[in-house]
Amino acid sequence: MENKIILQASQISIGYSHKKEKIVVASDISISLKKGKLIALIGANGIGKSTLLKTITGIQKPLLGAVFLNEKKITDYEPLDLAQNLSIVLTEKLPPSNLTVFELIALGRQPYTNWMGTLSDIDIVKVNEAMALTQISHLATKKHYEISDGQLQKVLIARALAQDTPLIILDEPTTHLDLLHKVALFKLLKKLTHETGKCILFSTHDIDMAIQLSDEMIIMTPETVLQDEPCNFISKGSFNTLFKDEHIVFDAEKGKFMIV
């Protein structure tokens, strides 16, 4: 079904508790993530993007409201069940190991394997499909520490694809990548949403690129959180409120930020 809503959050407040006190980072947030959409989450540093991602993925609870994944409260999922519906790619360094690229991607099959972690024929097919989709099949036997940052990022995305969930969430996937690899990764994410029908949400600082390649964007400002298509944000002048700096302005005609 086209435009099926996979994840919905209605009027949630996000933040954390500190010594019995609730610290609100942002409130009255309503977003919906739909099948086959590439959605960028943008906002200034420290605005609460990571807190929002942690909340909608069930890592932390909302202070108010609820998040629904496939029409079920995310807090009601058992961990194994959740791992079959949602995969997350974070930016932290991988722990030391001798895993090959194939073995690392195969970890994405853990929600489905038996208690010994033995890969079935279906698991192996899914891993190979994920490598083919991300164009890294030639790296299968390489150790994960022998490949570049850009290749490793593709491997982590392949692991999420092998996990075979309708929703993939990435936290700053283009950090540490040069321009060439950033463009390649953005195009890959776009291709994956349209080819697999999955929804991919990613946070990013590469706003100009996100405007060009995303189907939708979620903008976080100190006052509000908005979701819409990039062209609508441009026509409404929404990007002008993103940075509180008179030297950074958004040029609607060029569709990008300018320094003045």
N, C-alpha and C positions, 0 to 999 in steps of 0.2 A: 504493500500500500504506500503510495507516494505521500511524502510530507507527514508520515506517521511521527507523532511526538514520542521520543524515547525517554527524555528526562524533562521534568517540569518542576520549577520552584516558584511558589506563589507567595509574594510579600514576606520573604524570609529576612531575618536580621542575622548578621554574621559577626563573629568576634570570639572572645574567650573569657574564661573566668579566672580571676586573680585574687586569691585570699578572700573568697566569698563575694567579691565584687565582679560584676559583669562589665567587661570592656567592649563596647559596641564599635566595630570597625565600619560597618555599613548596614543600612536598614532599608526595608521596603523594596527588596529586590525580587523582581519577577522575570524569569527567563524560561525559554523552552528550546530544547535541542531536538532538531528533527532529523529523520533518516536522510542519508545522502547529502548532508550539508557540511561544508567546511566553515567553521566559525572561529573567528579570532577574538581573544579577550585582550583588551588594551587599557592602559591607564598609566599615570605617573608612578614612579617608584614609591613604595610604601603605602599605596592607596588601598591595598587589601586583595590583590589578585590571587595570591597564593592562599589566603584565608578562604576566599570564595571557592577556589578549586578543591581545597580540603573539605569544605562543607558539602559541596554537591557530590563529592565522591564518597562521603560517609566516613572520612577519616576523623572529622569532628562534627559535633551536632550543631544545628543552627540554634541561636539564642531564642528565636521565635520562628514559627512556621514550620513547614515540612518540605522535604525534597522527595519527589516520586520518580522512580526509575521503572519504566514499563508498568506504570499505574500501581506500583507497590512502593510503600514507604521505604526509603533506602536504609533506614535504621532497623527495618524488620527482616532484612536479608541475613541469612547465614553466610559466613565468609566464603565458603566454596561456591555457593549460589551466586553471590555478588561477583565473584571472579569469572563467572560464566556470562555475566551481563555487562561488565565494565572493566576496561583495562587502562592502566595509568602508566605514563612514561615520565619519570621525574629526572631532574638534572644531576642527581648526586653521582659521585664516582662509584664505579663497580668495585666490589671487594676483590682482593687478590685471588686469582684462581687460574687454573690451566685450561679452562673451558675453551673449546673451539667455537667458532661462530655458529655452527649447526647446533651444538649442545646448548649454547646460550639461548638461541631462538626456541629450542625445544622446551626450555623452562616454561614457556608460555602455555604449554599443554598440561601443566601440573593440575589445573582444576578438573581434568578429565582422566588422567592416568590412574592406574591402581595404586595401592599403598606402597608398592615397591618402586613406583615411578617408571615402570616399563612402558616404552612407546609401542602403541599398536600400529597397524598398517595405516589406519586413518590419521593417527598423530603424525606419522612420517609424511604422509601426503600433505597435511596442513602446513607443516614446517617447510616443505619444498615449495608449496604454493606461495607462502609468505616471502620466501627468498626470491622467487621469480617475480612477484609483484613489486618488490623493492629493488630488483635488479642487482642482487648480491650473491647469486648462486655460486659464482666463481670464488667466493671467499669462504665457502662452507668449511673447509678443513683448516683454515688459518686460526691461530690463537687470537682471542679477542684483543689482546694487548699489542698485537702485531699490525693492527690496522689503524687508519687515520681517524680523527675525531668525526669527520663527516661520514665515513663508512660506519663507525660505531653507532652513530645516531640512527642510521638506516637499519642497523641490526636490532636496535632497541624497538624501533617501529615494527620491524618484522616479527619480533617476539610478541608485541601487542596484537599484531594481525593473526599470528598463530593461535593466540588465546581465543580468537573467534568470538568476539563480543560485538554487539551492535553499536557500542559507544567506546571511543578511544579518547582519552584526555592527556594532553601533553603540556608540561610546564616548561616554558622557554626552550623549545627544541632547537632553536637556531643560535643559542649562546655558544660562543667559542668557534663559530664557523665563519669562514671568509665569505665575501659576497657571492662568489660563484656557487659555493656549497649551500648558502642560504637560499638562493634562487632555485637550485635543484631540489632542495628539500620542500620548499613551498609548492613547487610544481608537482612533486611526488604526492604530497598530502592531498592536493586538489584532485589528482588522477585517482587516488585510492578511494576518496569519497564517492566519486562518480562511477567508478568501476565496481566497487564492492557494495555500495549502498549504505555503508557504515556512516555514522556521524562522527566527525573529528572536531574536538574543541581544543584550541591551543592558546596559551598566553604568549605574548611577544612584545618586544620593544621595536620591532621592525614595522612601524606603522604604515609607512608608504607602500611597502610590499604587501602588507595585509589588506590594504585598501584595494589594491589591484587584483588580488587573487582569492580573497575570501568571498563566500556566498553571503555570509552575514557577519556582523561584528557586535561585540558587547563592549560598550565604553563605560569605564568606571571613572567618575569624577568625585570630588569631595561632597557634592550635593546629591548626586543621583547615579543610578546604573541603568543604561539604556541598551536596547537591542534592536537592530534594524539592518537593512542592506546598506553597504557602503555608499551607493549613489544617493540614497535618501538622507544619510547623515551629511553628505556633502551639500545637498540642496537646502537642508535645514540649518546649516552652519554649526553643527554639533561639534566638529573638531576644534573650533575656535576656543572651546571651554576646557580643552584638555590640559594645556600648560599655562600656568599663571606667570607668563613671562612676555613682556611687550616685544621682545626681540624674536620670538618664535610665532609666526603667523601661518595660517593654513590658506593656501592659494586654491580656491575652488575650481578655477579654470584648468590648472595643471594637475589638480587632484593630489597635491603633496604639500608638506610643510616647507616653509622657507625661513631663512634667517635674515632679519632686516637690521 
